[in-house]
Amino acid sequence: MSLMKKSSLAAVLVAAVVFVAAAAADHGGRGRGHHGPLLQQRLIGSILSDPPIHNVNRGGVPWVGTGTAMLDRHGRFEVEIRGLLVAGTNNTGPVHTVTVSLYCAPDASPAVFTTTPVPLSSRGDARIRQHVTVPARCRAPVVLVHPNGNAAAYIMATGFTS
């Protein structure tokens, strides 16, 4: 075999190895492009100065806590809530369950979906894993967490604190 053919074959083999390694490191495309989540948002507790969002009012007391929400194109909706407690206390007050809704623009539109209730632990932790119907289009998505299934109030919402 000539030197030129050997170097061409070596280049093709190197390219194939690089491609296979990159594909394996990508884990099938999760987290990027059309294979990744449609929605990944941080959640924070509501405070008394928070405005209504999609005609839903914030709860009657301030809340602390964090969380994440993720929706994929197959309808897998996962929410992880940590430390959602009434500010200045070590408890959840009268809240024992939460539901979570997704809203899309415009602001006056109703929820695209709302989960079934899940327990909120005494430490303010909850985990939701439910299958939902994915909207064909969602501009300016907002996730709201409702106390005890009360969709007229939220105690946690999409956002961040600095």
C-alpha positions as a printed Julia matrix, in Angstrom:
162×3 Matrix{Float64}:
   0.0    0.0    0.0
   1.39   3.41  -0.87
   2.25   5.99   1.75
  -0.54   8.26   0.47
  -3.17   5.52   0.84
  -1.88   4.63   4.32
  -2.04   8.26   5.5
  -5.56   8.64   4.02
  -6.7    5.47   5.75
  -5.14   6.65   9.02
  -6.94  10.02   8.71
 -10.28   8.28   8.15
  -9.7    6.02  11.16
  -8.75   8.97  13.38
 -11.86  10.88  12.25
 -14.04   7.83  12.99
 -12.54   7.44  16.48
 -13.07  11.14  17.21
 -16.68  10.94  15.99
 -17.45   7.85  18.1
 -15.81   9.4   21.19
 -17.77  12.64  20.75
 -21.04  10.76  20.3
 -20.38   8.68  23.41
 -19.51  11.76  25.46
 -22.72  13.45  24.28
 -24.84  10.67  25.87
 -27.19  10.57  22.92
 -27.67  14.32  22.63
 -29.34  14.92  26.01
 -29.15  18.55  27.04
 -28.57  19.95  23.55
 -30.5   20.67  20.42
 -33.85  19.04  19.83
 -33.05  16.09  22.11
 -32.68  18.15  25.28
 -35.32  19.6   27.6
 -37.83  22.06  26.21
 -37.87  23.83  29.56
 -35.41  24.05  32.44
 -36.16  26.69  35.05
 -35.14  27.63  38.56
 -37.83  28.2   41.16
 -37.76  30.51  44.17
 -40.12  31.16  47.08
 -42.58  34.04  46.78
 -42.38  37.19  48.89
 -45.09  39.69  49.81
 -43.98  42.24  47.2
 -44.31  39.74  44.32
 -46.99  40.77  41.8
 -49.77  38.58  40.43
 -48.56  36.32  37.61
 -51.12  35.14  35.05
 -53.83  36.47  37.38
 -52.54  34.23  40.19
 -51.71  36.02  43.47
 -48.71  35.23  45.65
 -49.38  33.47  48.93
 -50.31  35.4   52.08
 -46.9   34.95  53.75
 -43.33  35.08  52.4
 -41.69  31.78  51.46
 -38.06  30.71  51.12
 -36.81  27.75  49.17
 -35.42  26.71  45.82
 -36.28  24.28  43.12
 -35.98  23.28  39.51
 -38.52  22.41  36.83
 -37.81  20.45  33.64
 -40.1   19.49  30.76
 -39.03  17.35  27.82
 -40.7   17.0   24.43
 -42.17  13.61  25.39
 -44.19  15.16  28.23
 -41.98  14.14  31.13
 -42.34  16.92  33.7
 -40.07  16.87  36.75
 -40.0   19.35  39.61
 -37.63  19.21  42.56
 -38.47  21.52  45.52
 -36.07  22.0   48.42
 -36.62  23.85  51.68
 -39.92  25.56  50.78
 -40.78  27.0   54.18
 -42.58  30.02  55.55
 -39.85  32.68  55.88
 -38.48  32.97  59.4
 -39.81  29.57  60.49
 -38.79  25.97  60.18
 -42.15  24.78  58.89
 -44.54  24.8   55.97
 -47.41  26.3   57.95
 -50.76  24.89  56.85
 -49.37  23.73  53.46
 -49.11  19.95  53.18
 -49.35  19.42  49.4
 -48.36  21.34  46.27
 -49.39  21.37  42.64
 -47.4   22.93  39.81
 -48.7   24.74  36.71
 -47.1   25.85  33.47
 -48.25  29.15  31.94
 -47.34  30.61  28.55
 -47.69  34.14  27.16
 -49.88  36.15  26.97
 -50.19  36.97  30.66
 -53.96  36.44  30.9
 -53.86  32.91  29.47
 -54.89  29.97  31.68
 -52.47  27.27  32.78
 -51.33  24.91  30.03
 -51.38  22.12  32.61
 -51.44  21.61  36.37
 -50.02  18.54  38.08
 -51.84  16.39  40.57
 -51.06  17.18  44.24
 -47.93  15.77  45.84
 -46.96  15.85  49.53
 -44.74  18.65  50.84
 -42.52  17.23  53.58
 -42.12  18.96  56.94
 -38.7   20.14  55.65
 -40.38  21.75  52.63
 -39.21  19.17  50.09
 -41.28  17.73  47.24
 -40.68  15.85  44.03
 -43.02  15.7   41.08
 -42.59  13.32  38.17
 -45.64  13.34  35.95
 -46.48  12.98  32.3
 -48.19  16.04  30.82
 -49.41  17.24  27.44
 -46.73  19.4   25.85
 -48.01  22.55  24.14
 -47.03  23.05  20.5
 -45.72  26.53  21.36
 -45.01  28.31  24.63
 -43.65  31.84  24.72
 -42.34  33.26  28.0
 -42.97  30.09  30.06
 -43.65  30.53  33.77
 -43.9   27.77  36.36
 -45.96  28.4   39.51
 -46.18  26.2   42.62
 -49.58  26.27  44.34
 -50.3   25.53  48.03
 -52.71  22.68  48.81
 -53.99  22.6   45.23
 -55.14  26.24  45.34
 -54.49  27.38  41.75
 -55.51  30.94  42.71
 -52.29  31.37  44.74
 -48.6   30.65  44.27
 -45.87  30.18  46.88
 -43.01  29.54  44.48
 -42.37  30.71  40.93
 -39.87  30.82  38.11
 -37.06  33.23  38.96
 -33.77  33.81  40.71
 -32.3   35.8   43.57
 -28.89  37.4   43.4
